[in-house]
Amino acid sequence: MQHTIERAGLGTVGPVLAATLAFARRAFRAYRHRREVEMLLTANDHMLADIGLSRADVVGALQVPMGDDPSLELIRARQERRRARIRTK
């Protein structure tokens, strides 16, 4: 198919389309993860602690810009908390 596009003089359509699709996938994933992180706000503090998070972690993760994935912020917060716990032992 790429050869057909190039012969038609549209050689940049393939890479542009691929980049557009990749962007759309990342945006959709970030949106879906934002909705899932928002659902964590319904959990009580004990439930959040069981998974290694605090309510402040969840609220902070939701402060990232709309196109960013807030779940990555939760992963970072949890890893920092684990490292801090290991250092104090």
Contacts in CASP RR format, 6 or more apart in sequence:
PFRMAT RR
TARGET T0000
AUTHOR 0000-0000-0000
METHOD contacts of the structure
MODEL  1
MQHTIERAGLGTVGPVLAATLAFARRAFRAYRHRREVEMLLTANDHMLAD
IGLSRADVVGALQVPMGDDPSLELIRARQERRRARIRTK
2 11 0 8 1.000
2 14 0 8 1.000
5 11 0 8 1.000
5 13 0 8 1.000
5 14 0 8 1.000
26 69 0 8 1.000
27 67 0 8 1.000
29 69 0 8 1.000
30 66 0 8 1.000
30 67 0 8 1.000
30 68 0 8 1.000
30 69 0 8 1.000
30 70 0 8 1.000
31 67 0 8 1.000
33 69 0 8 1.000
33 70 0 8 1.000
33 71 0 8 1.000
34 62 0 8 1.000
34 66 0 8 1.000
34 69 0 8 1.000
34 70 0 8 1.000
36 71 0 8 1.000
37 58 0 8 1.000
37 61 0 8 1.000
37 62 0 8 1.000
37 70 0 8 1.000
37 71 0 8 1.000
37 74 0 8 1.000
38 62 0 8 1.000
40 48 0 8 1.000
40 53 0 8 1.000
40 58 0 8 1.000
40 74 0 8 1.000
41 55 0 8 1.000
41 58 0 8 1.000
41 59 0 8 1.000
45 54 0 8 1.000
45 55 0 8 1.000
48 54 0 8 1.000
48 55 0 8 1.000
48 57 0 8 1.000
48 58 0 8 1.000
51 78 0 8 1.000
52 78 0 8 1.000
52 81 0 8 1.000
53 74 0 8 1.000
53 77 0 8 1.000
53 78 0 8 1.000
54 77 0 8 1.000
57 73 0 8 1.000
57 74 0 8 1.000
57 77 0 8 1.000
57 78 0 8 1.000
58 74 0 8 1.000
60 73 0 8 1.000
60 77 0 8 1.000
61 70 0 8 1.000
61 71 0 8 1.000
61 73 0 8 1.000
61 74 0 8 1.000
61 77 0 8 1.000
62 70 0 8 1.000
64 70 0 8 1.000
64 73 0 8 1.000
END
